[in-house]
Amino acid sequence: MIGATMNKRMEEATRLTRAGKLHEAMALLQGAIPESNGEEAPVKPYQGGNIFEGTCEVVDEDGTVSKSRPTSRASSSACGHGRKASAGAFTAGRFSNHVGSRDYKLYIPSGYKGQALPLVVMLHGCTQNPDDFAAGTSMNQLADTQQFCVLYPAQPISANHSKCWNWFKAEDQQREGGEPSILAGMARHVIDTHGLDASRVYVAGLSAGAAMATTLAMTYPDLFAAVGVHSGLPHGVAKSLPDALSVMQGGTGPLGNRGKKPEAEWASDVPAIIFHGDRDTTVHPNNADRVAAQYGALRPAEGAYKPTVEKGKAANGHAYTRTTHYDSAGKPRLEQWKIHGAGHAWSGGSVEGSYTDPKGPNATQEMLRFFVQHQQPS
């Protein structure tokens, strides 16, 4: 989620919080204390439209920008057509709706010929960007072999100084509002543009991106057929930066969850696969249990299969414990992977990206295996 610089910032914010200087701690974490020459420009909202309508620009392989055009779910003129890059390449674009705008990268596999492929939405962690996250997870390579598209929304520094998704803000934790509205609108936009399979749309993320992924599963269960949460946090348990800091540290401080259990207020029936290293010093490992507690699989209906626990070890890598919860038909609804000895990094990731741990197990492959078992009912 964050490197050495951000870790130092958080340590200082912790000290300020304990000293009762919450304003200074919030300003430090939010980036209001400038590291360079001053203030950031706000994200300008798009005037008009909703999560089904917006505008976007397509950046061609030569770097030129195709004409921006409005689109909607019913529109036949789809952004991404015309002069966009050919299939099998990364394309870049920008989506806007009534809430705001975000850039994105979209990977279209080499075998795409207009068929209704699945879509995986990948939300990067703090300080990362779509290219870095794609390189670290190797998701695009698997998209070519398994035939699906990958959408990488980009969080700008103007929205968060460290490019974190704002999972800890109340306005960014709701349906049809804040960042969830932009991300859901962007996903639907891409689905309509490329004729993708709306019943096979999945979302996954790392750290702050994982926290936002689980927020999307809570607020848009009708859109996402399954969710992957790597080193993430629960939905709705933080409403401010001091809250976020406390939750990330394990909720042991005075602000930790305010004495409430996350499952008391939120629940989702979206199938989930969760990864977390038990040596994570950035997001406390107990957050994996908190995330799991928000999903319906831990409150199974009568007749559901008993959970199974499997212990294993990646080849020349980390040992792990995988707990799987099933529905009454014996279908996996929740997998929780505890990676022994791993820190705050994408398990099994490539060294070509940041915050990765090549020692495995391979979270990318396991998430995709889990995703293909699930789709939205017709």
TORKOL-4160 file (C-alpha; in steps of 0.2 Angstrom, whole numbers, padded with zeros to 4 digits, m for minus):
378
<pt num="1" X="0000" Y="0000" Z="0000"/>
<pt num="2" X="0013" Y="0012" Z="0005"/>
<pt num="3" X="0032" Y="0012" Z="0005"/>
<pt num="4" X="0045" Y="0019" Z="0017"/>
<pt num="5" X="0040" Y="0037" Z="0015"/>
<pt num="6" X="0022" Y="0034" Z="0019"/>
<pt num="7" X="0026" Y="0022" Z="0033"/>
<pt num="8" X="0036" Y="0036" Z="0041"/>
<pt num="9" X="0022" Y="0048" Z="0038"/>
<pt num="10" X="0010" Y="0036" Z="0047"/>
<pt num="11" X="0022" Y="0034" Z="0061"/>
<pt num="12" X="0022" Y="0053" Z="0064"/>
<pt num="13" X="0003" Y="0053" Z="0062"/>
<pt num="14" X="0001" Y="0040" Z="0075"/>
<pt num="15" X="0012" Y="0050" Z="0087"/>
<pt num="16" X="0002" Y="0066" Z="0083"/>
<pt num="17" X="m0015" Y="0056" Z="0086"/>
<pt num="18" X="m0009" Y="0049" Z="0103"/>
<pt num="19" X="m0004" Y="0067" Z="0108"/>
<pt num="20" X="m0022" Y="0073" Z="0104"/>
<pt num="21" X="m0016" Y="0083" Z="0088"/>
<pt num="22" X="m0029" Y="0075" Z="0077"/>
<pt num="23" X="m0030" Y="0090" Z="0065"/>
<pt num="24" X="m0011" Y="0089" Z="0062"/>
<pt num="25" X="m0012" Y="0070" Z="0060"/>
<pt num="26" X="m0026" Y="0071" Z="0047"/>
<pt num="27" X="m0017" Y="0085" Z="0037"/>
<pt num="28" X="m0001" Y="0074" Z="0037"/>
<pt num="29" X="m0010" Y="0059" Z="0030"/>
<pt num="30" X="m0020" Y="0068" Z="0018"/>
<pt num="31" X="m0005" Y="0077" Z="0011"/>
<pt num="32" X="m0011" Y="0094" Z="0015"/>
<pt num="33" X="0006" Y="0097" Z="0022"/>
<pt num="34" X="0015" Y="0099" Z="0005"/>
<pt num="35" X="0031" Y="0090" Z="0000"/>
<pt num="36" X="0034" Y="0101" Z="m0015"/>
<pt num="37" X="0027" Y="0118" Z="m0019"/>
<pt num="38" X="0010" Y="0119" Z="m0013"/>
<pt num="39" X="m0008" Y="0116" Z="m0016"/>
<pt num="40" X="m0016" Y="0103" Z="m0027"/>
<pt num="41" X="m0029" Y="0106" Z="m0040"/>
<pt num="42" X="m0046" Y="0098" Z="m0036"/>
<pt num="43" X="m0054" Y="0085" Z="m0047"/>
<pt num="44" X="m0067" Y="0095" Z="m0058"/>
<pt num="45" X="m0084" Y="0086" Z="m0058"/>
<pt num="46" X="m0092" Y="0082" Z="m0075"/>
<pt num="47" X="m0108" Y="0093" Z="m0075"/>
<pt num="48" X="m0123" Y="0082" Z="m0079"/>
<pt num="49" X="m0126" Y="0063" Z="m0081"/>
<pt num="50" X="m0126" Y="0049" Z="m0069"/>
<pt num="51" X="m0117" Y="0032" Z="m0067"/>
<pt num="52" X="m0124" Y="0026" Z="m0084"/>
<pt num="53" X="m0119" Y="0041" Z="m0093"/>
<pt num="54" X="m0103" Y="0050" Z="m0096"/>
<pt num="55" X="m0089" Y="0055" Z="m0107"/>
<pt num="56" X="m0072" Y="0048" Z="m0111"/>
<pt num="57" X="m0057" Y="0050" Z="m0121"/>
<pt num="58" X="m0047" Y="0036" Z="m0130"/>
<pt num="59" X="m0028" Y="0038" Z="m0131"/>
<pt num="60" X="m0021" Y="0029" Z="m0146"/>
<pt num="61" X="m0005" Y="0020" Z="m0147"/>
<pt num="62" X="0004" Y="0035" Z="m0154"/>
<pt num="63" X="m0001" Y="0045" Z="m0139"/>
<pt num="64" X="m0014" Y="0056" Z="m0149"/>
<pt num="65" X="m0031" Y="0058" Z="m0141"/>
<pt num="66" X="m0046" Y="0054" Z="m0151"/>
<pt num="67" X="m0061" Y="0065" Z="m0150"/>
<pt num="68" X="m0071" Y="0064" Z="m0133"/>
<pt num="69" X="m0089" Y="0059" Z="m0136"/>
<pt num="70" X="m0103" Y="0056" Z="m0124"/>
<pt num="71" X="m0110" Y="0039" Z="m0121"/>
<pt num="72" X="m0123" Y="0030" Z="m0112"/>
<pt num="73" X="m0129" Y="0012" Z="m0109"/>
<pt num="74" X="m0141" Y="0013" Z="m0124"/>
<pt num="75" X="m0128" Y="0022" Z="m0135"/>
<pt num="76" X="m0122" Y="0014" Z="m0151"/>
<pt num="77" X="m0107" Y="0026" Z="m0153"/>
<pt num="78" X="m0096" Y="0019" Z="m0140"/>
<pt num="79" X="m0080" Y="0027" Z="m0133"/>
<pt num="80" X="m0065" Y="0016" Z="m0137"/>
<pt num="81" X="m0070" Y="0013" Z="m0155"/>
<pt num="82" X="m0063" Y="0022" Z="m0170"/>
<pt num="83" X="m0044" Y="0026" Z="m0168"/>
<pt num="84" X="m0041" Y="0016" Z="m0152"/>
<pt num="85" X="m0027" Y="0004" Z="m0151"/>
<pt num="86" X="m0029" Y="m0013" Z="m0159"/>
<pt num="87" X="m0034" Y="m0028" Z="m0148"/>
<pt num="88" X="m0021" Y="m0036" Z="m0138"/>
<pt num="89" X="m0014" Y="m0020" Z="m0132"/>
<pt num="90" X="m0016" Y="m0008" Z="m0117"/>
<pt num="91" X="m0028" Y="0007" Z="m0121"/>
<pt num="92" X="m0030" Y="0023" Z="m0111"/>
<pt num="93" X="m0045" Y="0033" Z="m0108"/>
<pt num="94" X="m0054" Y="0044" Z="m0096"/>
<pt num="95" X="m0072" Y="0042" Z="m0089"/>
<pt num="96" X="m0083" Y="0056" Z="m0082"/>
<pt num="97" X="m0100" Y="0057" Z="m0073"/>
<pt num="98" X="m0109" Y="0069" Z="m0062"/>
<pt num="99" X="m0097" Y="0065" Z="m0048"/>
<pt num="100" X="m0080" Y="0067" Z="m0056"/>
<pt num="101" X="m0068" Y="0060" Z="m0068"/>
<pt num="102" X="m0054" Y="0047" Z="m0068"/>
<pt num="103" X="m0042" Y="0041" Z="m0080"/>
<pt num="104" X="m0040" Y="0022" Z="m0084"/>
<pt num="105" X="m0031" Y="0009" Z="m0093"/>
<pt num="106" X="m0040" Y="m0005" Z="m0102"/>
<pt num="107" X="m0031" Y="m0022" Z="m0108"/>
<pt num="108" X="m0040" Y="m0030" Z="m0122"/>
<pt num="109" X="m0033" Y="m0048" Z="m0125"/>
<pt num="110" X="m0026" Y="m0053" Z="m0142"/>
<pt num="111" X="m0041" Y="m0066" Z="m0145"/>
<pt num="112" X="m0054" Y="m0052" Z="m0143"/>
<pt num="113" X="m0065" Y="m0051" Z="m0159"/>
<pt num="114" X="m0081" Y="m0043" Z="m0151"/>
<pt num="115" X="m0086" Y="m0058" Z="m0141"/>
<pt num="116" X="m0094" Y="m0055" Z="m0124"/>
<pt num="117" X="m0079" Y="m0058" Z="m0113"/>
<pt num="118" X="m0078" Y="m0056" Z="m0094"/>
<pt num="119" X="m0071" Y="m0040" Z="m0086"/>
<pt num="120" X="m0059" Y="m0039" Z="m0071"/>
<pt num="121" X="m0058" Y="m0022" Z="m0063"/>
<pt num="122" X="m0041" Y="m0020" Z="m0054"/>
<pt num="123" X="m0039" Y="m0006" Z="m0041"/>
<pt num="124" X="m0021" Y="m0002" Z="m0037"/>
<pt num="125" X="m0014" Y="0002" Z="m0020"/>
<pt num="126" X="m0007" Y="0019" Z="m0013"/>
<pt num="127" X="0008" Y="0027" Z="m0023"/>
<pt num="128" X="0004" Y="0014" Z="m0038"/>
<pt num="129" X="m0003" Y="0017" Z="m0055"/>
<pt num="130" X="m0012" Y="0006" Z="m0068"/>
<pt num="131" X="0005" Y="0001" Z="m0077"/>
<pt num="132" X="0014" Y="m0003" Z="m0061"/>
<pt num="133" X="m0001" Y="m0013" Z="m0054"/>
<pt num="134" X="m0003" Y="m0023" Z="m0071"/>
<pt num="135" X="0016" Y="m0027" Z="m0071"/>
<pt num="136" X="0016" Y="m0033" Z="m0053"/>
<pt num="137" X="0001" Y="m0044" Z="m0054"/>
<pt num="138" X="0004" Y="m0050" Z="m0072"/>
<pt num="139" X="m0015" Y="m0050" Z="m0074"/>
<pt num="140" X="m0013" Y="m0045" Z="m0093"/>
<pt num="141" X="m0003" Y="m0060" Z="m0097"/>
<pt num="142" X="m0017" Y="m0071" Z="m0089"/>
<pt num="143" X="m0030" Y="m0061" Z="m0098"/>
<pt num="144" X="m0022" Y="m0067" Z="m0115"/>
<pt num="145" X="m0022" Y="m0085" Z="m0110"/>
<pt num="146" X="m0039" Y="m0085" Z="m0102"/>
<pt num="147" X="m0048" Y="m0072" Z="m0112"/>
<pt num="148" X="m0055" Y="m0058" Z="m0102"/>
<pt num="149" X="m0053" Y="m0039" Z="m0102"/>
<pt num="150" X="m0044" Y="m0030" Z="m0088"/>
<pt num="151" X="m0049" Y="m0012" Z="m0082"/>
<pt num="152" X="m0037" Y="m0002" Z="m0071"/>
<pt num="153" X="m0044" Y="0014" Z="m0065"/>
<pt num="154" X="m0031" Y="0027" Z="m0059"/>
<pt num="155" X="m0032" Y="0037" Z="m0044"/>
<pt num="156" X="m0025" Y="0055" Z="m0047"/>
<pt num="157" X="m0014" Y="0064" Z="m0034"/>
<pt num="158" X="m0027" Y="0078" Z="m0035"/>
<pt num="159" X="m0040" Y="0066" Z="m0026"/>
<pt num="160" X="m0027" Y="0059" Z="m0014"/>
<pt num="161" X="m0010" Y="0065" Z="m0011"/>
<pt num="162" X="m0003" Y="0047" Z="m0010"/>
<pt num="163" X="m0015" Y="0041" Z="m0024"/>
<pt num="164" X="m0024" Y="0030" Z="m0012"/>
<pt num="165" X="m0043" Y="0026" Z="m0015"/>
<pt num="166" X="m0052" Y="0036" Z="m0002"/>
<pt num="167" X="m0060" Y="0020" Z="0006"/>
<pt num="168" X="m0060" Y="0029" Z="0023"/>
<pt num="169" X="m0072" Y="0044" Z="0018"/>
<pt num="170" X="m0090" Y="0043" Z="0021"/>
<pt num="171" X="m0094" Y="0051" Z="0005"/>
<pt num="172" X="m0084" Y="0038" Z="m0004"/>
<pt num="173" X="m0093" Y="0023" Z="0004"/>
<pt num="174" X="m0110" Y="0024" Z="m0004"/>
<pt num="175" X="m0119" Y="0019" Z="m0019"/>
<pt num="176" X="m0122" Y="0032" Z="m0033"/>
<pt num="177" X="m0110" Y="0044" Z="m0024"/>
<pt num="178" X="m0091" Y="0047" Z="m0023"/>
<pt num="179" X="m0078" Y="0036" Z="m0030"/>
<pt num="180" X="m0089" Y="0020" Z="m0030"/>
<pt num="181" X="m0101" Y="0029" Z="m0042"/>
<pt num="182" X="m0086" Y="0034" Z="m0053"/>
<pt num="183" X="m0079" Y="0016" Z="m0053"/>
<pt num="184" X="m0096" Y="0007" Z="m0056"/>
<pt num="185" X="m0100" Y="0019" Z="m0070"/>
<pt num="186" X="m0083" Y="0017" Z="m0078"/>
<pt num="187" X="m0085" Y="m0002" Z="m0077"/>
<pt num="188" X="m0103" Y="m0002" Z="m0085"/>
<pt num="189" X="m0096" Y="0011" Z="m0098"/>
<pt num="190" X="m0082" Y="m0002" Z="m0103"/>
<pt num="191" X="m0095" Y="m0016" Z="m0103"/>
<pt num="192" X="m0107" Y="m0007" Z="m0115"/>
<pt num="193" X="m0093" Y="0000" Z="m0126"/>
<pt num="194" X="m0085" Y="m0017" Z="m0129"/>
<pt num="195" X="m0100" Y="m0029" Z="m0128"/>
<pt num="196" X="m0093" Y="m0038" Z="m0113"/>
<pt num="197" X="m0103" Y="m0050" Z="m0102"/>
<pt num="198" X="m0111" Y="m0040" Z="m0088"/>
<pt num="199" X="m0114" Y="m0056" Z="m0078"/>
<pt num="200" X="m0096" Y="m0060" Z="m0077"/>
<pt num="201" X="m0088" Y="m0044" Z="m0069"/>
<pt num="202" X="m0076" Y="m0045" Z="m0055"/>
<pt num="203" X="m0066" Y="m0033" Z="m0045"/>
<pt num="204" X="m0050" Y="m0035" Z="m0035"/>
<pt num="205" X="m0038" Y="m0023" Z="m0027"/>
<pt num="206" X="m0022" Y="m0021" Z="m0016"/>
<pt num="207" X="m0022" Y="m0012" Z="0001"/>
<pt num="208" X="m0032" Y="0004" Z="m0002"/>
<pt num="209" X="m0038" Y="m0003" Z="m0018"/>
<pt num="210" X="m0043" Y="m0019" Z="m0009"/>
<pt num="211" X="m0053" Y="m0008" Z="0004"/>
<pt num="212" X="m0062" Y="0000" Z="m0011"/>
<pt num="213" X="m0065" Y="m0016" Z="m0019"/>
<pt num="214" X="m0074" Y="m0023" Z="m0004"/>
<pt num="215" X="m0084" Y="m0006" Z="m0004"/>
<pt num="216" X="m0089" Y="m0009" Z="m0022"/>
<pt num="217" X="m0095" Y="m0027" Z="m0017"/>
<pt num="218" X="m0105" Y="m0019" Z="m0003"/>
<pt num="219" X="m0113" Y="m0005" Z="m0013"/>
<pt num="220" X="m0114" Y="m0013" Z="m0030"/>
<pt num="221" X="m0118" Y="m0032" Z="m0027"/>
<pt num="222" X="m0129" Y="m0031" Z="m0043"/>
<pt num="223" X="m0114" Y="m0027" Z="m0054"/>
<pt num="224" X="m0099" Y="m0038" Z="m0047"/>
<pt num="225" X="m0101" Y="m0057" Z="m0047"/>
<pt num="226" X="m0086" Y="m0059" Z="m0035"/>
<pt num="227" X="m0072" Y="m0049" Z="m0027"/>
<pt num="228" X="m0054" Y="m0051" Z="m0023"/>
<pt num="229" X="m0047" Y="m0042" Z="m0007"/>
<pt num="230" X="m0028" Y="m0042" Z="m0005"/>
<pt num="231" X="m0021" Y="m0035" Z="0011"/>
<pt num="232" X="m0037" Y="m0024" Z="0013"/>
<pt num="233" X="m0049" Y="m0017" Z="0026"/>
<pt num="234" X="m0067" Y="m0018" Z="0030"/>
<pt num="235" X="m0080" Y="m0007" Z="0022"/>
<pt num="236" X="m0088" Y="0007" Z="0032"/>
<pt num="237" X="m0077" Y="0005" Z="0048"/>
<pt num="238" X="m0068" Y="0021" Z="0046"/>
<pt num="239" X="m0075" Y="0039" Z="0043"/>
<pt num="240" X="m0060" Y="0049" Z="0044"/>
<pt num="241" X="m0041" Y="0048" Z="0043"/>
<pt num="242" X="m0038" Y="0045" Z="0061"/>
<pt num="243" X="m0051" Y="0031" Z="0060"/>
<pt num="244" X="m0042" Y="0024" Z="0045"/>
<pt num="245" X="m0025" Y="0024" Z="0055"/>
<pt num="246" X="m0033" Y="0015" Z="0070"/>
<pt num="247" X="m0041" Y="0002" Z="0059"/>
<pt num="248" X="m0025" Y="m0001" Z="0049"/>
<pt num="249" X="m0015" Y="m0004" Z="0065"/>
<pt num="250" X="m0028" Y="m0017" Z="0071"/>
<pt num="251" X="m0041" Y="m0007" Z="0079"/>
<pt num="252" X="m0033" Y="m0007" Z="0096"/>
<pt num="253" X="m0032" Y="0012" Z="0098"/>
<pt num="254" X="m0046" Y="0023" Z="0106"/>
<pt num="255" X="m0054" Y="0025" Z="0089"/>
<pt num="256" X="m0053" Y="0007" Z="0083"/>
<pt num="257" X="m0070" Y="0003" Z="0076"/>
<pt num="258" X="m0078" Y="0013" Z="0090"/>
<pt num="259" X="m0081" Y="m0003" Z="0099"/>
<pt num="260" X="m0092" Y="m0010" Z="0085"/>
<pt num="261" X="m0090" Y="m0025" Z="0075"/>
<pt num="262" X="m0090" Y="m0022" Z="0056"/>
<pt num="263" X="m0102" Y="m0036" Z="0052"/>
<pt num="264" X="m0115" Y="m0027" Z="0063"/>
<pt num="265" X="m0118" Y="m0014" Z="0050"/>
<pt num="266" X="m0113" Y="m0021" Z="0033"/>
<pt num="267" X="m0115" Y="m0038" Z="0024"/>
<pt num="268" X="m0114" Y="m0044" Z="0006"/>
<pt num="269" X="m0118" Y="m0060" Z="m0002"/>
<pt num="270" X="m0105" Y="m0057" Z="m0016"/>
<pt num="271" X="m0092" Y="m0071" Z="m0016"/>
<pt num="272" X="m0075" Y="m0066" Z="m0010"/>
<pt num="273" X="m0057" Y="m0072" Z="m0010"/>
<pt num="274" X="m0046" Y="m0064" Z="0003"/>
<pt num="275" X="m0027" Y="m0064" Z="0004"/>
<pt num="276" X="m0017" Y="m0056" Z="0019"/>
<pt num="277" X="0001" Y="m0059" Z="0025"/>
<pt num="278" X="0003" Y="m0063" Z="0043"/>
<pt num="279" X="0018" Y="m0052" Z="0044"/>
<pt num="280" X="0010" Y="m0036" Z="0037"/>
<pt num="281" X="0015" Y="m0021" Z="0047"/>
<pt num="282" X="0005" Y="m0009" Z="0036"/>
<pt num="283" X="m0012" Y="m0016" Z="0037"/>
<pt num="284" X="m0014" Y="m0027" Z="0052"/>
<pt num="285" X="m0018" Y="m0045" Z="0048"/>
<pt num="286" X="m0033" Y="m0045" Z="0059"/>
<pt num="287" X="m0042" Y="m0035" Z="0046"/>
<pt num="288" X="m0043" Y="m0050" Z="0035"/>
<pt num="289" X="m0055" Y="m0058" Z="0048"/>
<pt num="290" X="m0065" Y="m0042" Z="0048"/>
<pt num="291" X="m0067" Y="m0041" Z="0030"/>
<pt num="292" X="m0072" Y="m0060" Z="0030"/>
<pt num="293" X="m0085" Y="m0056" Z="0043"/>
<pt num="294" X="m0094" Y="m0044" Z="0031"/>
<pt num="295" X="m0098" Y="m0057" Z="0019"/>
<pt num="296" X="m0113" Y="m0069" Z="0020"/>
<pt num="297" X="m0104" Y="m0085" Z="0018"/>
<pt num="298" X="m0099" Y="m0083" Z="0037"/>
<pt num="299" X="m0118" Y="m0084" Z="0041"/>
<pt num="300" X="m0123" Y="m0099" Z="0030"/>
<pt num="301" X="m0140" Y="m0105" Z="0027"/>
<pt num="302" X="m0146" Y="m0121" Z="0035"/>
<pt num="303" X="m0139" Y="m0136" Z="0025"/>
<pt num="304" X="m0123" Y="m0127" Z="0020"/>
<pt num="305" X="m0107" Y="m0137" Z="0019"/>
<pt num="306" X="m0094" Y="m0136" Z="0033"/>
<pt num="307" X="m0079" Y="m0125" Z="0030"/>
<pt num="308" X="m0063" Y="m0134" Z="0025"/>
<pt num="309" X="m0045" Y="m0129" Z="0031"/>
<pt num="310" X="m0031" Y="m0133" Z="0020"/>
<pt num="311" X="m0012" Y="m0130" Z="0024"/>
<pt num="312" X="0000" Y="m0129" Z="0010"/>
<pt num="313" X="0016" Y="m0121" Z="0004"/>
<pt num="314" X="0021" Y="m0113" Z="m0013"/>
<pt num="315" X="0035" Y="m0120" Z="m0022"/>
<pt num="316" X="0051" Y="m0113" Z="m0014"/>
<pt num="317" X="0040" Y="m0100" Z="m0006"/>
<pt num="318" X="0028" Y="m0096" Z="0008"/>
<pt num="319" X="0017" Y="m0108" Z="0018"/>
<pt num="320" X="m0001" Y="m0104" Z="0019"/>
<pt num="321" X="m0018" Y="m0108" Z="0027"/>
<pt num="322" X="m0033" Y="m0108" Z="0016"/>
<pt num="323" X="m0051" Y="m0108" Z="0024"/>
<pt num="324" X="m0065" Y="m0111" Z="0012"/>
<pt num="325" X="m0084" Y="m0108" Z="0016"/>
<pt num="326" X="m0097" Y="m0116" Z="0005"/>
<pt num="327" X="m0116" Y="m0113" Z="0001"/>
<pt num="328" X="m0129" Y="m0127" Z="0002"/>
<pt num="329" X="m0125" Y="m0133" Z="m0015"/>
<pt num="330" X="m0106" Y="m0135" Z="m0010"/>
<pt num="331" X="m0100" Y="m0121" Z="m0020"/>
<pt num="332" X="m0086" Y="m0110" Z="m0013"/>
<pt num="333" X="m0093" Y="m0093" Z="m0007"/>
<pt num="334" X="m0078" Y="m0087" Z="0003"/>
<pt num="335" X="m0059" Y="m0091" Z="0003"/>
<pt num="336" X="m0048" Y="m0084" Z="0015"/>
<pt num="337" X="m0029" Y="m0086" Z="0013"/>
<pt num="338" X="m0017" Y="m0082" Z="0027"/>
<pt num="339" X="0001" Y="m0081" Z="0020"/>
<pt num="340" X="0013" Y="m0086" Z="0033"/>
<pt num="341" X="0029" Y="m0075" Z="0034"/>
<pt num="342" X="0022" Y="m0063" Z="0020"/>
<pt num="343" X="0021" Y="m0044" Z="0022"/>
<pt num="344" X="0011" Y="m0030" Z="0014"/>
<pt num="345" X="0013" Y="m0036" Z="m0005"/>
<pt num="346" X="0004" Y="m0045" Z="m0019"/>
<pt num="347" X="0007" Y="m0063" Z="m0016"/>
<pt num="348" X="0016" Y="m0072" Z="m0031"/>
<pt num="349" X="0018" Y="m0055" Z="m0040"/>
<pt num="350" X="0031" Y="m0050" Z="m0052"/>
<pt num="351" X="0047" Y="m0040" Z="m0047"/>
<pt num="352" X="0043" Y="m0029" Z="m0061"/>
<pt num="353" X="0030" Y="m0020" Z="m0051"/>
<pt num="354" X="0030" Y="m0012" Z="m0034"/>
<pt num="355" X="0023" Y="m0021" Z="m0017"/>
<pt num="356" X="0025" Y="m0038" Z="m0024"/>
<pt num="357" X="0031" Y="m0055" Z="m0016"/>
<pt num="358" X="0036" Y="m0067" Z="m0029"/>
<pt num="359" X="0037" Y="m0081" Z="m0015"/>
<pt num="360" X="0018" Y="m0085" Z="m0018"/>
<pt num="361" X="0006" Y="m0092" Z="m0018"/>
<pt num="362" X="0000" Y="m0084" Z="m0034"/>
<pt num="363" X="m0014" Y="m0073" Z="m0029"/>
<pt num="364" X="m0018" Y="m0068" Z="m0047"/>
<pt num="365" X="m0020" Y="m0086" Z="m0053"/>
<pt num="366" X="m0030" Y="m0091" Z="m0037"/>
<pt num="367" X="m0042" Y="m0075" Z="m0039"/>
<pt num="368" X="m0046" Y="m0080" Z="m0057"/>
<pt num="369" X="m0049" Y="m0098" Z="m0053"/>
<pt num="370" X="m0061" Y="m0092" Z="m0039"/>
<pt num="371" X="m0069" Y="m0079" Z="m0051"/>
<pt num="372" X="m0073" Y="m0091" Z="m0065"/>
<pt num="373" X="m0084" Y="m0101" Z="m0053"/>
<pt num="374" X="m0096" Y="m0086" Z="m0051"/>
<pt num="375" X="m0107" Y="m0075" Z="m0062"/>
<pt num="376" X="m0122" Y="m0065" Z="m0059"/>
<pt num="377" X="m0139" Y="m0074" Z="m0060"/>
<pt num="378" X="m0148" Y="m0071" Z="m0077"/>
